[in-house]
Amino acid sequence: MKEQTALKKVAEMARLADSYVSAWGDEAKVSDETLRRLLTSLGYDTSSDEKLLASAEKKHKKDVLAPVLVLRDGEPVEVELNLGTSARESEFSWRLETEQGEVLEGYLQSQIVRDERAEGGPLVFALPKNLAWGYHKLIISRKRRKTPYEMSLIITPKACFKQEDLNQHKKLWGPSIQLYTLRTQHNWGIGDFGDLKQLVSDIASRGGDFIGLNPIHSLFPANPEGASPYSPSSRRWLNIMYIDVSSVPEFALSAEAQQRVGSAEFQQRLQKARDSHWVNYTEVSQLKMSVLPLLFSEFKARHLDKNTDRARAFLDFVEKGGESLLHQAAFDALHADLHAEDSGVWGWPVFPEKYRTFDAAGTQKYIKDNQDRVHLYMYLQWIADDQIKEAQALAEEKGMAVGLYRDLAVGVADSGSETWADEGNLVLDASIGAPPDILGPLGQNWGLPPLNPQVLEATGY
């Protein structure tokens, strides 16, 4: 078999397109070299035809039950079992545990839709119709087999949610803004969530129904000049530089914080940051990060150490944030400490080897030895989350039909918390971008690692 034939065959198995229609209407071919590099990034052995085909056969070998099945509401729920012809239907039973907590059970034999095993196909059976939306767990048990087969069954709505006003085809208006560009005598040189609340009130009073926001994902507090909202450290967490410091409840309680902010030197720096034509990200970060840790110390002394209601609200946030929040907070804390020692530490690819991944023994020891540092960044995420929710609640209170609509970056930076803690969901040696077009005839490389569709499918999304 020729190399190109093997390459194209495996590329098709991997669902890689080998051509596309260009901005000029022509068919553009993807080079063999590009396909080969992409397949290598996805874990195929491209060193020879034989190894490429063998790795593809191993990678695409069907399990008895696929890891996931995604269906839209109302579609028939038909499940395929890849079994030999000797397997008897009477040996199998099923159990469905829904996201809502309901449990459904039955036997395979009475729900067979078709049997294609004689032609090398699957045995297909049907589950009850009209299942609720959600991520459900399907368990298939077989007599005399200790370990059952499991699948994630995902039932999606037919369409995305739309507010009632949009369903009624009402015309809604509102501005689209870059939050960091807002200037007031209240903020610290960058637009913040306090400014956003004021803007909500202003737009609502004029009959507006929404405010569009740039991505407000977490960036790199230790490296504030890495400020592109489209290259975030994580898309799940927030940019803590948008915190309205003086509105944090602990600010009014911290004599040390108020004394620092009220000093002549601090006020001079603050006014200079406000007056700057461009956002001075480094100065804004230094101003805020000289005060925010004081607020966490106040919170710890007044609430966390005494297990107050406010402390319990924080701990509930931490619990719900789970490992993802720990990844973000540990990354930010560790990055800050390493950057303080060496300003050239711009992200995890240049961390010392012992800290190069979240799971590394050195990282785990750092987390254990620096719990207050990690909790500080969890606290800051909690404050940011609370303040953005206050802005949305105000929009609803003012009668805005939509309120805040937030932009979503198309990916994450290759040097941030998500890639640092990644367990295979991202293809770290590839990058997404855009093909050549009239405005960008050379194409675009965005420097953002793509998600691995095969891993996403294998892990049930």
N, C-alpha and C positions, 0 to 999 in steps of 0.2 A: 504494500500500500504506500502510495506517495505521501511525502510529508504534508503537503498542502491539503490533501484529502483528509488525512488523519487530523490535522489541525482544525479544519473547517468542521469536521464531524464533532469533535470534542467541544469546539466553541459553541456549536448549536446545542449540544447537551447542557452546556453551562449557561445557555440563554444569553450569549454575547452576540450582539448584532455585528455583521461583517460589512454593513453599508448603511448609509443614511442619505436623505435628500438634503442637499446643501441650501444655503440661503439664496443661491442663484438658480435653484430648481434642478440642479444636476445631481446624479447619483454619485456620492463620494464613497470610495471603498476604504475600508479599514485595513491597514497593512498587516501582513502576516506577522511581522515583528511585534506590532502592537498587540495582536491577539495572543501571541506567545507570551509576552510579558504579563498580560492580564491573567492568563491561565496560570502562570507561575505564581502570581500574587494570590490567586484563589486556592493554591495548594496542589495544583496538578504538577506531575513530573514531566517537564517538557524537554528532557535531555535527549530523547529519541522517540520515534514513532511508537515503538513497542511499549515503552514505559509510559508514554502519554496515554495510549489506549488502555493500558492496564490500570493506571491510576484513575482514569475516568470510569472504568467498569467497577472498580472498588468503591469509588465515591458515589456512584449513582445506583448501586445495588439496592433494590427495594427491600425494605423491612416488611414483616408481616403486616404491620399497621404503620401508616405514615405518621410522622411526628405531629402534624397539624393539618386541619381542614378548615378553610375559611369560606363561609357562605353568607349570602345576604338574607335578610329577613324574608320569609315566604318561599325560599327555594327548597326543593326536596332535600332532605338530609339523608344522603346516600353515602355509606361508608364502604370503602374497599378493603378487603382482606386478601393478602397475597399468600395463598396456601396451595399446597400440593393437592392433587386429585384424591389422594388417600384420606385426607382430613374429612371427618364427618361433621356435618352441621350441628348435630345433636350434642357435640362435645363443648360447645361454646355458649357462654352467657355474657350479657353486657350490663354495665352499670354506668349511669350518667350522673355526675355530680355537678349541678349548675352553680354559677357564680352567686345566684340568689339563695343558695342553701338547700334547694330541692334535690331529691334523689329519685331517679327513675331507673327501673330495672326490667330486664326481660331476657328472653332466649332467642338466639340467632335463628334457629330453625323456622320459627313462625314468621320471620320478617325478611326472608330472602327475596331480593328483587330480581336478580339474575345470577347465573353461574357461568363464567367465561373461562373456567380453569382448563377445560379441554383444549382451548385455543391458546393457552399460555397467559390468559388474562386473570382477573381477580374474581373472588366471590363477593358479591355486593349485597348489603342488607340495608334496610331503612330504619331510621329512628323516628320517633314521633314528630309530627309537624308543629309549626308555630312555637318553636322554642324561643325563650326570651333572649334579648340581646345580651351578649357577654362572653367571657372566656370560661368555657365549661371543660370539664375533665371526663373523657370517655375511657372506661376500663373494660377490656375484653379478657375474660377468664376462660381457661381451657382445662378440662378435666385432666388430672394427673400432671398438670404443669404448675409448679410452685409460683413462678413469677408471671403476673398478668401482663398483657400488652396495654400501653397507654397512649392516648392521643389528646392534644388540645383541640377542642372544637370551638371555633370562634364564630358567633353569629353577629353580623353587623347590621346597622340600619340601612335602609335603601338609599338614604341621602344624609348629608350632614345636617346638623341642627340649624334651624333658622328662626330668628325671633319672629313673634307674631306679626309685628309691623312689616317685616320683609315678606312674610307669607301673604300679606294683604297688598303687596306691591306698592307700599307707600314709599315716597321719595324721602330719603334721609340724607342729612348733610353733616359734615364735621371736618375739622382740619387733620392733616397728617403732619406730625411734627417729629423732629429729632430732639429727644428730651434733653440731651446734653447742651443744646444751644440756648435754652431758656435762660434769661438773665433777670435777676431780681436783687434787691438789697437784702434779701433774706438768705439766699443760697450762698454756697462757699466757692463760687467760681465755676460751677457746673449746675445745670438744671437738675432738680432733685424731686423726690416724691411729694414734698411739700408744695413745690411749684406746680406739680401736676394736679394736685387737689385744687389749687387756686384756678388753674386753667379749666378744670372741670366745671367749677362754679360759673366762670365767665362764659364758657361756650353754652352751658345749659341755659343760662339766663337769656341767651340770644336764640334759643330754640334748636340748638345743635343736638344731635343724638349720638355722636361718637367722637372719640379722639384716637387717631391712628398713631401708634408708637413705633419707633425704630426697635430692633431687637434689644432687649434689656437683660440678656443672659449674663452669667458670670464671666468676667474676663480674667485679668491677671493682676490682683492687688499689689503683688510684689514688683511687678514690672508694668507700671501704669501707662507707659508709652505704647504698650501693646493694646491699643484702644479700639481696634476695629470691632464694631458690634457684630460683624459677619464672620469673625474668626474667634468664637468664644471658647473658653476653657470647658464649659458645659452648657448645654441648652436647657437643662432642667432647673438650674439654680440662677440666682439673680446677681446683677452687678451691684456690689455693696457700696460703690461710689455714689449711687443715687440715693443713699440714705439721707434723710433730712435730720441731721445730727441734733439740732436744738429741739426737735419734736420727740426724740426718744424719751420715754418716761424717766429713765435714770439720769438724764441730763439735769433736770431740775433738782435732783437729790444729791448730785455730786458737787461738793464744794470745790474739790480739786479741779474738776473739768471746767466749772464756771470761772474759777480763778485763772486757769490757763487761757481760756477763750477771751476773757476780759482784759488780759494784759495788753499793754500798748504795742508790744512787738507783734503779738498774734493778730491784733486788730489791723495793724498796718499790712501784714501779709494777706489777711483776709480781703481787705479793700483792694489791694493790688490784683488779687486773683479775680475779684468781681469785675474790675475795670479792664482786664485783659481782653483784647479783641478775639483772641483764640483761647480755647480751653487749655490751660497749663496743667496737663494731667498729673505730672510729677508733683507739682506744688499742691494741687487739690488733694492728692492721695496723702501727702505728708501732713497736711492740715487735719484731714479727717482721721487718719490713723494715729495721730498724736492724742486724740480725744476719745475715740471709740473704745479702745481698751480700758480707759478709765470708767466708762459707762458699764462695761462688762464686769469690772471689779465691784462696782456699786451693786449691780444686779446679783452677783454671786454672794456678797455679804448680806444684802437685805432680803433676798428671795431664795436663791439656790441652796444656800447653807441652812435655810430655815424651812424649806419645803412648803412655801406659800402657794396660793392659787396661781400666781404669776409664774412661779417656778414650775408648777405642774403643767401649765400651758406650754412652756418651753420644752419640757421633757416629752410631752405628747407630740410636739412638732418634730423633735429628734427621732422619736420612735417611728413616726410615719415616714420620715425622710429615709430611714433605713440605711443600707450600705451606701447608697448613692450620696447621701448627705455626708457620711463619714469620708467617702472618697474626696468630696469637694473640700471639706474643712481640713482634712489631713494634708491634702495637696497645698492649699493656700498657706497653712501654718508652716509646713516644711519649706515651701518655696520662699516664704518671707525670711526664714532663718538663714537659708543658704544664700539668698540674694544679699542679705546684710553682710555676709562674709565676703562675697564676691559678686559684684554688680554684673558680671558677665553671665551669671546663671539665669538665662532667659526662659527656661522651661525644663521639663524632665529629661529630654535627651542629653542635657549636659549636667544632670545631677550626678553626684558620686555614685558609683556602681551599686553600692549597698542600698541606695534609695531609688533605683531606676524604675521599679514597679511598686504598686501598692502592696502586693503580696510578699515582697522581699522581707527577709528577716530584719534588716536594718530599719525599714519603714515601720514595721510592726513594733519594734523596740522604741522608735521615736514616738509613736502614738501613745504607747504605754507610759513613757517617761515625760510626756508633755501634754497631759490631758487638758490642762487649763488653756494652753495655746489652741488646741483643737476645738475645745468648747467655745473659745472666743469667736472663731469663724462660724461655728454653728449658730451662735447667738446673733451674729451679724446677718446671717441668712434669715433667721427668724424675724428680726427687725425689718429687714427689707420686704419680706413676704407680708408682714403685717401692714406695712405702709402702703404697698401697692393694693392690698385688699381694701384698705380704707378709702383709697381713691376710687375703686370700683363701686364700693358701697355708697359713696357720695354721689356718684353718677346715677345709680339706681334711685337714690333718695330724691335727686333732682328731676327724675322722670326721663332720663335719657334712654332711648330704646335699646341701644347697644352698650354704651359706655366705652370702655377701653377695648380697642382691638390691637393686638400685639403682633408685630412681625416676628417671623421665625427664621433664623439663619438656616441655610441649606445643609450645614454640617458643622463640625467642630474642628478647632485647630489641632494640628498634630503634636502639640507640645503641652496640652492642658490636662485637666483632671480626668476627662472621659477617656482619652487615649492612654493615660498613665495607668488607669485602673481597668483598662479593657481586657476582656477575656475571650477575644477572638471575634467580636462583633464587627470590628473595623478592619479594613485592609490598609495597614499602616504604610505599605510601600507603594501605594497608588494614590492618585489624586483626582478629584472631580473638577470639572470646568465647563467650558462651552466651546463648541466647534467654531470655526471661522465664520464671520458674518460681515455685513457691509461696514459696520462701525468698527469691528475688530477683525481685520482680515487674517491675522495670525492666530486667532483663537485665544482662549483664556485658560490659564491654569490657576485655580483658586487655592491650591495648597491645602485642601481639606480632604482627609481620607474618607473614602466611601464606606458605607455599611456593606457587609458581606451578605448577600441575599441567601446564600446557602446555609450560613450559620443562623441567620434569623429564622429561616424555615425550620431548621433542625431543633431550635430551642423554642419553637412555638411563638415566635415574635414577643 
